[in-house]
Amino acid sequence: MATLADLMRDHDTDPAGTAVELRALAASGVTIDETPRLGWLINHVIGEKFDRWAEALALLKPICTDSVPAGAWRQLGVAASLAGDVLTAWDAEARMDNAQAGVAIRLAVLERKVEHLQPLQGAVALRQCLALIDPVAPASPITGMLAASLNNVVSALMVHKMADFSESVLKEALTEGAALSRKLWGLAGTWVNHERADYLVSMVANQVGDFAAARDAANAALQLIKAQGTEDIDRAFILLELARAERGLGFDAAYKTARDGALAIAAGFTETWLVEWFATRSAMA
């Protein structure tokens, strides 16, 4: 039987095979600490990819015992919400034992649905979630969940093929979502989370035409990497956003310096997906 680590690594390559292995793994059990990741993968593969939310819920129910972490209950709440089992979703929220459990579940549901919504629908749903988040609540395991989900929802809207970034509702939702994700990561994340949150703020600011804010956020991310360690892949993409911001501000020499720096790093990329994603982003810089 494949391990959870195996399935986390390979699930996109063979979703059908992963679904079979997940059913077996759910029956045999995992450690308590692994239950949130198992729940996430069941929802991602069996729920999202195969639209079998009732089955995902049935697999998750026996996993979620009194001793599992809040993240596992959250995944149960997501599956229950999307399977139409409102009472189980409410119970999962209560078991998370946190005032922000409800919005944590709602945001996780939105993560799984946002790419199938019209961009403005997604933006409205995101802003509704933002209104429910307490930005000054004490840090808890829920804080990181909220930060990550905001990052994912904003990122999905940014690449939505039908997004019209002149729409004020969409611009405001993206800007507010990226800013709050950065604030929450500041409470709960590692320095890598912090620099990637700055990157998201920069990317959104560039997209909505706030080039000064984009430059500030990109520079903050680059300074953090310089102070903390080496993240060349991240640095290449951040430099692209810096280049885009400098061009928007009319600083051609700074634009060229940043873009050339990004291209120099990317020359060492070998993985196909990474080369393709860099090409997509560099075409915008």
N, C-alpha and C positions, 0 to 999 in steps of 0.2 A: 504494500500500500504506500502511495506517495505521502510524503510529509506535508505539513502545512506550508513550510518554507518552499518546497518544490512547487506546490500549486500557486503560491503567491508569485513565484518567478515565471511560471510557464502558462498561466491561465489564458492569456491573450492569444497564444499560439494554437492552443487546442481547447476551445471552450467546452465542446461536447465531452471530450475525455475528462476535463477538469470537473464537469458536473457529476460524472459517474464517481470520480474519486471523492468529491465532496460529500456525496451521499454516504459513502462508506466511512469517511472520516467523522462525519457527524454522528454516525451510529456507534463508532468505537470510542469517540471522545478525545478531547485534547486537554492540556493543562488549563487551569483557571485563567492564567495570564494570557493564554492564546485565544480565549473565547471571543474577544472583540474582533480580532483579525479574521477568525473563522466566520463570524457573523457577517463581517464586511464582505468577505469573498463569496459567501452563499448569496447574499443580496446582489452583488455585482454580477455574478455569473448566472445563477439560476433565476434570479429576479429580473435584472436588467437585460441580460443578453437573450434570455429565452422567454421573458415575460411570464414566468411561472411563480408569481408572488405567493399564491396559496401554498405551493410546495415549499418555497423558501421559509414561509412562516412555520409550516409543519416541522421543518428540520430544525428551526431555531428554538422552538418552544422547549424541547427536552434539554437543550444546552443551557438555557437560562435558569439556573437554580439560584437560591438565595445568596450564594457566595460569589457570584460572578461580578466583575467590575461594571461600572456604569456604561462603559462603551459597548458591552454585550447587550445590555438592556436597550440601549439606543438602537442597535441594529434590529432587535426584535420589534421595537416601536416603528421603525421604517417599514419592515416587511408587513406588519399588521396594518399600517396606514394604507399601503399600496394594495393590500389584499382585501381591504374593506372591512377589517375587523377592528372597529373603533374601540370596543371595550378592552381588547388586548393592548392596543396602542396606549390607551389611558393608563392601564396597569403598568406598562413598561415605563412610561413617564414618571409615575409615582415611585417606582422601584429605583429610579436614578437618584432620587432624594436630593434634588437640587432645584432651586427656583427657576433656573434657565433650562431645565430639561426639555420643556415643551418646544422652545425655539430651537434647541439642538436637534431634536427629531425633525422638526419642520424643515430646517436648513438641509439636513441629510436627504430628506425626500426631494427637496428642490434640486439638489445636486444630481439626482438620478433622472429628473424630468426636464431640466432647464433646456437641454439641447433640442427637445421635442416641442418646446413652446415657441410662440412668436417672441421676438426679443423684448417687446414692450410688456408682454405678459410676464416674462421672466424678471424684468426690471421692477415691475409693480410688486411681484411676490418677494423679491429681494428686499425692497424697501419696507414691506410689511414685517419681514423678519428683523431688519435693522432696528425698527421701532420697538421691538420686544427685547432687545439685548441690553443688559445693564453694563455699560462700559467701565463702571467703577466697582463692580462686584469683586470680592476677593478672588484671587487666582485659585483655580480648582482644576481637576481633570476635564471639566466641561469647557474651560477657557480655551484649551488647545483644540478641542473639537470644533468650537465655534470659529476660531481663527482659520483652521484648515478648510472648513466648509465654505466660509466666505471667500477664501482664496480660490477655491475650485469653482464656485458659482460665478464669481467675477471673471475668472479666466475663460470659462465656457461662453459667457456672453461676449467677451472680447473677440472670440473667433467665430461667433455665430455668422453664418453666411448671409443672413438677412438683416443683420444689425445696421441701423442707420444712426450713426454717431452724432448727427445733428439734432436728434430728438432729446429734448431737455430731460425727460424722465429717465432715459437710459443713461445719459451723461452723469446725472446726479446719483443714480443708483450705483454706477461703477465707481465713481469718485468716493462716495461715502463708504461703499463696501470695502474698497481697497484700504482706505484710511483706518477703518475700524479693525480690519484684519491685522494691520500693522500694529495698532494699539494693543490688541489682545495677544499677539505674538510677543510683544514687549513684556507682557506679564508672565507668559507661560512657555516661551520657546527658547531654543538654542540660538547661538549667534547666526547659524545658517538660516534658521527660520526668519531671523531679523533682517538679514540682507536680502533674502528672497521676497520678504514683504515690502522692502524698499523698492525692489525691482518691479513688483506688481504696481505699486503706486506710480513709479516712473512710466511704466508702459501705459497705464490708464491715462495719466496726465498728457502724455504725448498724443494719445488717440483723441482726446477731447480738446487739444489745442492749447493746453496750459504748459508751455514749454519751459518756463522758469521753474515751475514745480517739478517737472520731469527731470530737469537738470539737477536740482537739489537732491531729489530722491536717488538718482543714479549715483551721484557723487557720494552720498551717505553710504550706499551699498558698497561702493568700491573702497571707501575708507575702512569700512568694517572688515572686509576681506583682507585688506592690507594689514590690519592690526591683529587679526585673529588666525589667519592660516592661508591655505591655498585652495581656491575653488575656480580653476581656470575655465571650466565650462560656464559656470555662472558669470564669471567676469566677462567672457566674450559677449554674452547676451546683454549684460548691463551696459557694456561699451556701445553696443548698437543703439540702445535707448538714449545714452548720452549723446551719441552722434546725431540722432534724430532731433533731440532737443536743441543742440547747438545750431543745427541747420535752421530749425524753426525760429531761433533767436537771431539769425543772420550772422553767426560767427563761423565763417567758412573754414578758417585754419583749424579751429578747435574741432569742427565737424570732421575734417579729414584725419586729424590725429586720432580721434576716438574710433572712427570707422576702420582705419588702417590697423589699429591695435586689435580690434575685434577680428578682422580678417586674418591677422597673423596667428592668433590663437586657434581659430577655426581651421587653419591649414593642417593642423594635427588631428582633426576629428576623423575617425574611421568608421564609426557605426552609422549605418545607412539612415536610420531615423533621425539621428542627430544632425547629420549633414543636410538632410532635407529640411528639417525644422529651422536650422540656421539660415539656409537659403531663403526660406519664406520670410523670416524676420529681417534679414539683411536687405531684401528687396524694398522694405518699407523705410529703411534708414537712408 
